[in-house]
Amino acid sequence: MTAHDPVAPCEGELLTIPQVMARLQLGRSAIYDLLRTGQLASITLGRARRIPTHALTDFIRTCLEQEAA
């Protein structure tokens, strides 16, 4: 895939709650708890909540660093 390929994933991709649930293997309430406490960043588009892929990556990195400490 090239950078101009329409099916190539975008670096600034936005994920839905179910997509984040699947990637973290957590339930809906656990994801909303992470959002509510600010541990996982999100944006709101109308009534839809979306999580940027970089926010998910940052969350995972933070968790790994806390585990290593």
Backbone hydrogen bonds in HBPLUS format (Angstrom, degrees):
<---DONOR---> <-ACCEPTOR-->    atom                        ^
c    i                          cat <-CA-CA->   ^        H-A-AA   ^      H-
h    n   atom  resd res      DA  || num        DHA   H-A  angle D-A-AA Bond
n    s   type  num  typ     dist DA aas  dist angle  dist       angle   num
A0005-ASP N   A0002-THR O   3.09 MM   3  5.12 164.1  2.12 106.4 111.1     1
A0008-ALA N   A0005-ASP O   3.06 MM   3  5.31 162.4  2.09 112.3 117.9     2
A0013-GLU N   A0010-CYS O   3.10 MM   3  5.05 140.8  2.26 118.9 114.4     3
A0053-THR N   A0013-GLU O   2.92 MM  40  5.70 151.1  2.01 167.8 168.9     4
A0015-LEU N   A0051-ILE O   2.77 MM  36  5.00 168.5  1.79 135.1 139.2     5
A0051-ILE N   A0015-LEU O   2.89 MM  36  5.00 162.3  1.92 141.9 147.8     6
A0020-VAL N   A0016-THR O   3.04 MM   4  6.38 157.3  2.10 153.4 159.4     7
A0021-MET N   A0017-ILE O   2.81 MM   4  6.06 158.6  1.86 157.5 164.6     8
A0022-ALA N   A0018-PRO O   3.01 MM   4  6.19 154.2  2.08 141.7 147.5     9
A0023-ARG N   A0019-GLN O   3.00 MM   4  6.25 157.1  2.05 145.4 151.7    10
A0024-LEU N   A0020-VAL O   2.91 MM   4  6.03 161.0  1.95 154.7 158.7    11
A0025-GLN N   A0021-MET O   2.75 MM   4  5.40 119.5  2.12 133.9 149.3    12
A0026-LEU N   A0021-MET O   3.12 MM   5  5.06 144.9  2.25 132.6 141.8    13
A0031-ILE N   A0027-GLY O   3.13 MM   4  6.48 154.9  2.19 152.0 159.0    14
A0032-TYR N   A0028-ARG O   2.98 MM   4  6.29 165.3  2.00 155.4 159.3    15
A0033-ASP N   A0029-SER O   2.90 MM   4  6.06 143.5  2.03 140.6 150.7    16
A0034-LEU N   A0030-ALA O   3.05 MM   4  6.34 153.8  2.12 144.4 150.5    17
A0035-LEU N   A0031-ILE O   2.98 MM   4  6.33 152.3  2.06 149.2 157.3    18
A0036-ARG N   A0032-TYR O   2.82 MM   4  5.94 161.0  1.86 146.0 151.5    19
A0037-THR N   A0033-ASP O   2.97 MM   4  6.10 156.2  2.03 149.0 154.2    20
A0039-GLN N   A0034-LEU O   2.96 MM   5  5.11 125.2  2.27 155.2 161.5    21
A0040-LEU N   A0034-LEU O   3.18 MM   6  5.38 148.9  2.29 124.3 120.5    22
A0038-GLY N   A0035-LEU O   3.15 MM   3  5.16 153.5  2.22 100.6 108.7    23
A0043-ILE N   A0050-ARG O   2.80 MM   7  5.38 161.6  1.83 159.3 165.8    24
A0050-ARG N   A0043-ILE O   2.86 MM   7  5.38 169.5  1.87 162.1 165.0    25
A0045-LEU N   A0048-ALA O   2.75 MM   3  5.11 161.6  1.78 156.7 161.1    26
A0048-ALA N   A0045-LEU O   2.97 MM   3  5.11 157.2  2.02 129.4 126.8    27
A0055-ALA N   A0052-PRO O   2.95 MM   3  5.25 128.9  2.21 104.5 118.2    28
A0056-LEU N   A0052-PRO O   3.23 MM   4  6.69 150.9  2.32 150.5 158.6    29
A0057-THR N   A0053-THR O   2.94 MM   4  6.23 159.8  1.98 151.6 157.4    30
A0058-ASP N   A0054-HIS O   2.85 MM   4  6.02 156.7  1.91 143.2 149.6    31
A0059-PHE N   A0055-ALA O   2.95 MM   4  6.11 155.2  2.01 142.2 148.8    32
A0060-ILE N   A0056-LEU O   3.00 MM   4  6.27 163.5  2.03 151.5 155.2    33
A0061-ARG N   A0057-THR O   2.93 MM   4  6.13 162.0  1.96 150.4 155.8    34
A0062-THR N   A0058-ASP O   2.90 MM   4  6.07 159.9  1.94 150.5 155.6    35
A0063-CYS N   A0059-PHE O   2.98 MM   4  6.25 159.3  2.02 149.7 155.2    36
A0064-LEU N   A0060-ILE O   2.95 MM   4  6.22 158.8  1.99 151.3 156.9    37
A0065-GLU N   A0061-ARG O   2.92 MM   4  6.18 156.6  1.98 150.1 156.6    38
A0066-GLN N   A0062-THR O   2.95 MM   4  6.17 155.2  2.01 149.9 156.4    39
A0067-GLU N   A0063-CYS O   2.98 MM   4  6.21 149.6  2.08 145.1 153.5    40
A0068-ALA N   A0064-LEU O   3.01 MM   4  6.23 145.1  2.14 142.8 152.0    41
A0069-ALA N   A0065-GLU O   3.13 MM   4  6.27 133.4  2.36 138.8 150.0    42
